């Protein structure tokens, strides 16, 4: 009797473990965006030309930002300088899918021409 009870408990636990994930898929659905599938030419151009150019832009931006850092500290504009010279080339090079050559359009509402002092 004890053996049958253990077998039933084990069977119910195994069924619960293996069937519960099947019902949880709808819970974590996110909004799906339809991205255009890149053509072979765009993917090849991106991989062979744009990614290495982006890597060079990252390195140049890092070098220029190191040189410009003392001047930016006087005007308290380190964050916009870092964003323009380091973060944007880095996100263009490493943060987009292969074949998506067009840079993301900037959000105009977040552009602040005069930094708060």
C-alpha positions in Angstrom: 0.0 0.0 0.0 2.8 2.3 0.9 4.6 1.5 -2.4 1.4 2.4 -4.4 1.0 5.7 -2.6 4.7 6.6 -3.3 4.3 5.7 -7.0 1.1 7.8 -7.3 2.8 10.8 -5.6 5.8 10.4 -7.8 3.7 10.2 -10.9 1.6 13.3 -10.0 4.8 15.2 -9.2 6.4 14.3 -12.5 3.2 15.2 -14.5 3.1 18.5 -12.7 6.8 19.2 -13.4 6.5 18.4 -17.1 3.1 19.9 -17.9 3.3 23.2 -15.9 5.7 24.9 -18.4 3.4 24.2 -21.3 0.7 26.4 -19.7 3.0 29.2 -18.7 4.1 30.3 -22.2 1.2 32.8 -22.6 2.1 34.5 -19.3 5.4 35.9 -20.6 4.4 37.0 -24.1 5.8 40.3 -25.0 4.8 42.6 -27.8 6.3 41.1 -31.0 7.7 43.5 -33.5 7.9 42.5 -37.1 11.4 43.3 -38.3 12.1 43.0 -42.0 14.4 40.1 -42.9 17.7 41.5 -44.2 18.7 40.5 -47.7 22.0 38.7 -48.2 23.6 41.8 -49.7 22.7 44.0 -46.8 23.9 41.3 -44.3 27.2 40.9 -46.2 27.7 44.7 -46.5 26.9 45.1 -42.8 29.3 42.3 -41.8 32.2 43.2 -44.0 32.1 47.0 -44.1 29.8 48.6 -41.5 30.7 46.5 -38.5 34.5 47.1 -38.9 33.8 50.8 -39.6 31.7 50.9 -36.4 34.5 49.3 -34.5 36.9 51.9 -35.8 34.4 54.6 -34.8 34.2 53.1 -31.3 38.0 53.3 -30.9 38.3 56.8 -32.4 35.4 58.0 -30.3 37.1 56.6 -27.2 40.4 58.3 -28.0 38.8 61.6 -28.8 36.7 61.5 -25.6 39.8 60.9 -23.6 41.4 64.0 -25.2 38.2 66.0 -24.8 37.5 65.0 -21.2 39.3 67.9 -19.5 37.5 70.4 -21.7 34.1 68.7 -21.1 34.7 68.8 -17.4 35.0 72.5 -17.4 31.6 72.9 -19.1 30.1 70.0 -17.2 29.2 68.2 -20.4 30.8 64.8 -19.8 27.6 62.9 -20.3 26.6 64.3 -23.7 30.2 63.9 -24.9 30.4 60.3 -23.7 27.0 59.5 -25.3 27.9 61.1 -28.7 31.5 59.8 -28.9 31.4 56.4 -27.2 27.8 55.1 -26.5 26.2 55.8 -29.9 29.0 54.1 -32.0 29.1 51.2 -29.5 25.3 50.7 -29.7 25.4 51.0 -33.6 28.2 48.4 -33.8 27.1 45.9 -31.2 23.4 46.6 -30.4 21.6 46.1 -33.7 20.8 42.9 -35.7 23.0 41.9 -38.6 21.7 43.5 -41.9 20.0 46.5 -40.2 22.2 49.2 -41.6 20.1 52.2 -40.9 20.8 53.9 -37.6 17.9 54.3 -35.2 16.2 57.6 -35.4 16.8 59.8 -32.4 14.0 60.6 -30.0 13.6 64.4 -30.4 11.6 64.7 -27.2 14.7 63.7 -25.1 17.1 66.1 -26.8 18.0 68.9 -24.4 20.0 71.6 -26.2 20.9 73.5 -23.0 22.1 71.3 -20.2 20.9 72.2 -16.7 23.5 73.8 -14.5 
